[in-house]
């Protein structure tokens, strides 16, 4: 949309999305695009709580923290449309993707006993090179290309790992996250390429229906929760490979992963056989 000056001044970001600026609040440049980032704030906060309560590996707490940082950065970006805040959105997206790649590669290493130490160094180097390049050449296409390649690589590793496990819960997490993310990317592209017609439609709708046409906000909702599900996927497959049973449950924000309860009375045979206790 055309830039409009508001509480935060004229936008300085290299991107301005299809939502009209300061249309809902004089303090928030893109109200719905800001509010929708709750899908990247509330679920990871709950994930941090569950990871601490269940005493999961610290790497999964880091994953949730990185997703939370993306959500906070994206909120700051869409609230202000300032270039500095845009960086707090886009750079953590790449850092989070690289850390997830590391976690997935580590799981692959545990299965194949292959050498993987080079990957952690490579991912740190790639993150640093991208950060420096993007600061010197702030073209959004560079960010989108790097993030797209990281996401594609993550998906390939996901497929390889889930096919190695005979676990229906893993497949549900994989397909659920995949459907949500493909839907999110589709809506993101529609919003980018058909902004004019969508904006015209929005002006003709009753005011209470207009928020439902904010497709970039839907991208946040679906992609944010898909990212949360993907962390649960990584968590579950990590403990599967280590032969420590964890189960999928319904928690405060939808899905969560918890350690399987041990049978009372010291009978460990049921736990060893992997039977679920509801």
One Martini backbone bead per residue (centre of mass of N, CA, C, O) as a GRO file, in nm:
protein
  278
    1UNK     BB    1   0.103   0.032   0.011
    2UNK     BB    2   0.080   0.347   0.059
    3UNK     BB    3   0.252   0.563   0.232
    4UNK     BB    4   0.189   0.649   0.583
    5UNK     BB    5   0.186   0.876   0.824
    6UNK     BB    6   0.252   0.837   1.176
    7UNK     BB    7   0.367   0.774   1.478
    8UNK     BB    8   0.645   0.650   1.321
    9UNK     BB    9   0.621   0.768   1.059
   10UNK     BB   10   0.768   0.718   0.782
   11UNK     BB   11   0.840   0.468   0.597
   12UNK     BB   12   1.166   0.264   0.568
   13UNK     BB   13   1.099   0.017   0.445
   14UNK     BB   14   1.122  -0.222   0.172
   15UNK     BB   15   0.830  -0.293   0.285
   16UNK     BB   16   0.470  -0.292   0.185
   17UNK     BB   17   0.176  -0.399   0.248
   18UNK     BB   18  -0.172  -0.445   0.183
   19UNK     BB   19  -0.218  -0.299   0.429
   20UNK     BB   20  -0.339  -0.028   0.555
   21UNK     BB   21  -0.214   0.247   0.695
   22UNK     BB   22  -0.351   0.342   0.988
   23UNK     BB   23  -0.665   0.231   0.982
   24UNK     BB   24  -0.711   0.151   1.299
   25UNK     BB   25  -0.435   0.285   1.413
   26UNK     BB   26  -0.212   0.548   1.502
   27UNK     BB   27   0.011   0.325   1.638
   28UNK     BB   28  -0.047   0.115   1.392
   29UNK     BB   29   0.028   0.044   1.082
   30UNK     BB   30  -0.037  -0.287   1.097
   31UNK     BB   31  -0.266  -0.434   1.273
   32UNK     BB   32  -0.316  -0.732   1.166
   33UNK     BB   33  -0.012  -0.801   1.119
   34UNK     BB   34   0.050  -0.772   1.422
   35UNK     BB   35  -0.160  -0.954   1.571
   36UNK     BB   36  -0.090  -1.231   1.413
   37UNK     BB   37   0.187  -1.283   1.580
   38UNK     BB   38   0.073  -1.460   1.814
   39UNK     BB   39   0.153  -1.737   1.669
   40UNK     BB   40   0.476  -1.648   1.755
   41UNK     BB   41   0.427  -1.624   2.084
   42UNK     BB   42   0.243  -1.819   2.244
   43UNK     BB   43   0.341  -2.107   2.164
   44UNK     BB   44   0.648  -2.072   2.247
   45UNK     BB   45   0.590  -2.011   2.542
   46UNK     BB   46   0.463  -2.288   2.593
   47UNK     BB   47   0.709  -2.449   2.495
   48UNK     BB   48   0.902  -2.353   2.715
   49UNK     BB   49   0.740  -2.460   2.950
   50UNK     BB   50   0.734  -2.762   2.863
   51UNK     BB   51   1.041  -2.805   2.831
   52UNK     BB   52   1.094  -2.751   3.132
   53UNK     BB   53   0.892  -2.953   3.262
   54UNK     BB   54   1.014  -3.209   3.080
   55UNK     BB   55   1.321  -3.188   3.034
   56UNK     BB   56   1.435  -3.100   2.776
   57UNK     BB   57   1.631  -3.018   2.553
   58UNK     BB   58   1.777  -2.711   2.500
   59UNK     BB   59   1.734  -2.686   2.189
   60UNK     BB   60   1.417  -2.649   2.211
   61UNK     BB   61   1.418  -2.387   2.362
   62UNK     BB   62   1.569  -2.235   2.142
   63UNK     BB   63   1.359  -2.270   1.923
   64UNK     BB   64   1.134  -2.117   2.070
   65UNK     BB   65   1.288  -1.853   2.106
   66UNK     BB   66   1.331  -1.793   1.804
   67UNK     BB   67   1.031  -1.778   1.735
   68UNK     BB   68   0.971  -1.547   1.930
   69UNK     BB   69   1.162  -1.342   1.795
   70UNK     BB   70   1.013  -1.336   1.530
   71UNK     BB   71   0.741  -1.236   1.642
   72UNK     BB   72   0.849  -0.973   1.768
   73UNK     BB   73   0.980  -0.860   1.510
   74UNK     BB   74   0.724  -0.859   1.333
   75UNK     BB   75   0.562  -0.671   1.512
   76UNK     BB   76   0.757  -0.429   1.492
   77UNK     BB   77   0.744  -0.397   1.189
   78UNK     BB   78   0.426  -0.366   1.149
   79UNK     BB   79   0.397  -0.128   1.350
   80UNK     BB   80   0.628   0.073   1.195
   81UNK     BB   81   0.789   0.041   0.917
   82UNK     BB   82   1.090  -0.004   0.991
   83UNK     BB   83   1.398  -0.105   0.902
   84UNK     BB   84   1.505  -0.200   1.177
   85UNK     BB   85   1.253  -0.388   1.226
   86UNK     BB   86   1.285  -0.565   0.977
   87UNK     BB   87   1.546  -0.705   1.079
   88UNK     BB   88   1.400  -0.840   1.335
   89UNK     BB   89   1.252  -1.035   1.133
   90UNK     BB   90   1.445  -1.156   0.902
   91UNK     BB   91   1.700  -1.262   1.047
   92UNK     BB   92   1.566  -1.471   1.247
   93UNK     BB   93   1.451  -1.655   1.028
   94UNK     BB   94   1.731  -1.767   0.944
   95UNK     BB   95   1.837  -1.857   1.219
   96UNK     BB   96   1.611  -2.058   1.279
   97UNK     BB   97   1.651  -2.238   1.029
   98UNK     BB   98   1.946  -2.319   1.090
   99UNK     BB   99   1.887  -2.456   1.364
  100UNK     BB  100   1.694  -2.668   1.254
  101UNK     BB  101   1.898  -2.797   1.066
  102UNK     BB  102   2.086  -2.891   1.287
  103UNK     BB  103   1.886  -3.075   1.438
  104UNK     BB  104   1.826  -3.263   1.197
  105UNK     BB  105   2.122  -3.347   1.140
  106UNK     BB  106   2.164  -3.479   1.418
  107UNK     BB  107   1.957  -3.700   1.378
  108UNK     BB  108   2.091  -3.822   1.129
  109UNK     BB  109   2.355  -3.890   1.273
  110UNK     BB  110   2.235  -4.095   1.481
  111UNK     BB  111   2.150  -4.297   1.248
  112UNK     BB  112   2.443  -4.300   1.066
  113UNK     BB  113   2.719  -4.197   1.194
  114UNK     BB  114   2.793  -3.938   1.075
  115UNK     BB  115   2.958  -3.660   0.973
  116UNK     BB  116   2.865  -3.312   1.113
  117UNK     BB  117   3.046  -3.071   1.213
  118UNK     BB  118   3.051  -2.894   0.953
  119UNK     BB  119   2.758  -2.783   0.967
  120UNK     BB  120   2.770  -2.584   1.202
  121UNK     BB  121   2.984  -2.404   1.072
  122UNK     BB  122   2.829  -2.344   0.809
  123UNK     BB  123   2.576  -2.211   0.937
  124UNK     BB  124   2.721  -1.981   1.075
  125UNK     BB  125   2.853  -1.868   0.819
  126UNK     BB  126   2.593  -1.820   0.656
  127UNK     BB  127   2.459  -1.627   0.855
  128UNK     BB  128   2.683  -1.412   0.849
  129UNK     BB  129   2.684  -1.360   0.543
  130UNK     BB  130   2.391  -1.279   0.519
  131UNK     BB  131   2.389  -1.045   0.715
  132UNK     BB  132   2.602  -0.874   0.569
  133UNK     BB  133   2.470  -0.870   0.286
  134UNK     BB  134   2.194  -0.743   0.376
  135UNK     BB  135   2.315  -0.479   0.489
  136UNK     BB  136   2.453  -0.398   0.207
  137UNK     BB  137   2.194  -0.558   0.048
  138UNK     BB  138   1.858  -0.456   0.085
  139UNK     BB  139   1.710  -0.720  -0.058
  140UNK     BB  140   1.431  -0.912  -0.030
  141UNK     BB  141   1.514  -1.141  -0.230
  142UNK     BB  142   1.747  -1.248  -0.064
  143UNK     BB  143   1.587  -1.343   0.177
  144UNK     BB  144   1.383  -1.525   0.024
  145UNK     BB  145   1.596  -1.718  -0.095
  146UNK     BB  146   1.728  -1.820   0.167
  147UNK     BB  147   1.469  -1.909   0.311
  148UNK     BB  148   1.372  -2.104   0.089
  149UNK     BB  149   1.617  -2.297   0.095
  150UNK     BB  150   1.594  -2.375   0.393
  151UNK     BB  151   1.305  -2.488   0.378
  152UNK     BB  152   1.361  -2.707   0.166
  153UNK     BB  153   1.577  -2.860   0.329
  154UNK     BB  154   1.398  -2.925   0.570
  155UNK     BB  155   1.190  -3.094   0.410
  156UNK     BB  156   1.383  -3.314   0.315
  157UNK     BB  157   1.466  -3.408   0.599
  158UNK     BB  158   1.186  -3.477   0.699
  159UNK     BB  159   1.128  -3.704   0.499
  160UNK     BB  160   1.366  -3.887   0.573
  161UNK     BB  161   1.290  -3.919   0.876
  162UNK     BB  162   0.986  -4.012   0.867
  163UNK     BB  163   1.051  -4.275   0.693
  164UNK     BB  164   1.225  -4.407   0.943
  165UNK     BB  165   0.940  -4.402   1.092
  166UNK     BB  166   0.695  -4.591   1.294
  167UNK     BB  167   0.493  -4.304   1.337
  168UNK     BB  168   0.188  -4.160   1.333
  169UNK     BB  169   0.244  -3.892   1.483
  170UNK     BB  170   0.459  -3.786   1.290
  171UNK     BB  171   0.281  -3.773   1.038
  172UNK     BB  172   0.080  -3.568   1.153
  173UNK     BB  173   0.283  -3.342   1.199
  174UNK     BB  174   0.387  -3.323   0.912
  175UNK     BB  175   0.116  -3.274   0.759
  176UNK     BB  176   0.010  -3.040   0.925
  177UNK     BB  177   0.249  -2.845   0.874
  178UNK     BB  178   0.246  -2.856   0.564
  179UNK     BB  179  -0.040  -2.749   0.510
  180UNK     BB  180  -0.008  -2.482   0.658
  181UNK     BB  181   0.239  -2.377   0.493
  182UNK     BB  182   0.124  -2.388   0.208
  183UNK     BB  183  -0.111  -2.201   0.268
  184UNK     BB  184   0.060  -1.957   0.355
  185UNK     BB  185   0.220  -1.918   0.090
  186UNK     BB  186  -0.024  -1.877  -0.092
  187UNK     BB  187  -0.133  -1.622   0.053
  188UNK     BB  188   0.122  -1.451   0.019
  189UNK     BB  189   0.114  -1.446  -0.293
  190UNK     BB  190  -0.166  -1.329  -0.333
  191UNK     BB  191  -0.113  -1.065  -0.178
  192UNK     BB  192   0.119  -0.966  -0.367
  193UNK     BB  193  -0.032  -1.004  -0.670
  194UNK     BB  194  -0.351  -0.910  -0.553
  195UNK     BB  195  -0.389  -0.632  -0.407
  196UNK     BB  196  -0.586  -0.463  -0.570
  197UNK     BB  197  -0.841  -0.649  -0.569
  198UNK     BB  198  -0.847  -0.686  -0.261
  199UNK     BB  199  -0.887  -0.385  -0.189
  200UNK     BB  200  -1.154  -0.351  -0.341
  201UNK     BB  201  -1.310  -0.566  -0.188
  202UNK     BB  202  -1.276  -0.445   0.098
  203UNK     BB  203  -1.447  -0.179   0.043
  204UNK     BB  204  -1.726  -0.360  -0.007
  205UNK     BB  205  -1.721  -0.457   0.270
  206UNK     BB  206  -1.793  -0.511   0.565
  207UNK     BB  207  -1.612  -0.430   0.840
  208UNK     BB  208  -1.623  -0.728   0.976
  209UNK     BB  209  -1.482  -0.865   0.703
  210UNK     BB  210  -1.203  -0.732   0.633
  211UNK     BB  211  -0.993  -0.896   0.805
  212UNK     BB  212  -1.025  -1.165   0.620
  213UNK     BB  213  -0.845  -1.013   0.376
  214UNK     BB  214  -0.574  -1.049   0.544
  215UNK     BB  215  -0.334  -1.248   0.415
  216UNK     BB  216  -0.079  -1.185   0.580
  217UNK     BB  217  -0.206  -1.265   0.849
  218UNK     BB  218  -0.255  -1.561   0.769
  219UNK     BB  219   0.040  -1.627   0.730
  220UNK     BB  220   0.115  -1.597   1.025
  221UNK     BB  221  -0.078  -1.804   1.150
  222UNK     BB  222   0.014  -2.057   0.983
  223UNK     BB  223   0.329  -2.036   0.994
  224UNK     BB  224   0.358  -2.019   1.300
  225UNK     BB  225   0.222  -2.294   1.370
  226UNK     BB  226   0.397  -2.468   1.184
  227UNK     BB  227   0.662  -2.409   1.336
  228UNK     BB  228   0.572  -2.529   1.603
  229UNK     BB  229   0.518  -2.815   1.493
  230UNK     BB  230   0.809  -2.863   1.394
  231UNK     BB  231   0.937  -2.869   1.672
  232UNK     BB  232   0.775  -3.113   1.768
  233UNK     BB  233   0.884  -3.302   1.556
  234UNK     BB  234   1.182  -3.286   1.640
  235UNK     BB  235   1.139  -3.378   1.930
  236UNK     BB  236   1.015  -3.658   1.878
  237UNK     BB  237   1.240  -3.778   1.693
  238UNK     BB  238   1.469  -3.752   1.892
  239UNK     BB  239   1.342  -3.953   2.109
  240UNK     BB  240   1.306  -4.192   1.925
  241UNK     BB  241   1.610  -4.238   1.860
  242UNK     BB  242   1.663  -4.254   2.189
  243UNK     BB  243   1.434  -4.434   2.320
  244UNK     BB  244   1.222  -4.197   2.417
  245UNK     BB  245   0.909  -4.167   2.512
  246UNK     BB  246   0.672  -3.967   2.326
  247UNK     BB  247   0.370  -3.768   2.323
  248UNK     BB  248   0.083  -3.656   2.186
  249UNK     BB  249  -0.098  -3.359   2.283
  250UNK     BB  250  -0.342  -3.160   2.436
  251UNK     BB  251  -0.319  -2.820   2.495
  252UNK     BB  252  -0.341  -2.479   2.538
  253UNK     BB  253  -0.232  -2.453   2.204
  254UNK     BB  254  -0.294  -2.757   2.142
  255UNK     BB  255  -0.015  -2.888   2.071
  256UNK     BB  256   0.195  -3.142   2.231
  257UNK     BB  257   0.485  -3.268   2.414
  258UNK     BB  258   0.521  -3.571   2.613
  259UNK     BB  259   0.608  -3.773   2.837
  260UNK     BB  260   0.576  -4.082   2.917
  261UNK     BB  261   0.414  -4.258   3.137
  262UNK     BB  262   0.475  -4.442   3.405
  263UNK     BB  263   0.402  -4.713   3.547
  264UNK     BB  264   0.266  -4.833   3.810
  265UNK     BB  265   0.453  -5.045   4.032
  266UNK     BB  266   0.722  -5.094   3.838
  267UNK     BB  267   0.603  -5.153   3.551
  268UNK     BB  268   0.812  -5.154   3.249
  269UNK     BB  269   0.696  -5.313   3.006
  270UNK     BB  270   0.498  -5.116   2.882
  271UNK     BB  271   0.700  -4.894   2.813
  272UNK     BB  272   0.886  -5.071   2.634
  273UNK     BB  273   0.638  -5.131   2.427
  274UNK     BB  274   0.496  -4.841   2.369
  275UNK     BB  275   0.247  -4.788   2.537
  276UNK     BB  276  -0.027  -4.591   2.569
  277UNK     BB  277  -0.119  -4.342   2.814
  278UNK     BB  278  -0.423  -4.157   2.876
   0.00000   0.00000   0.00000
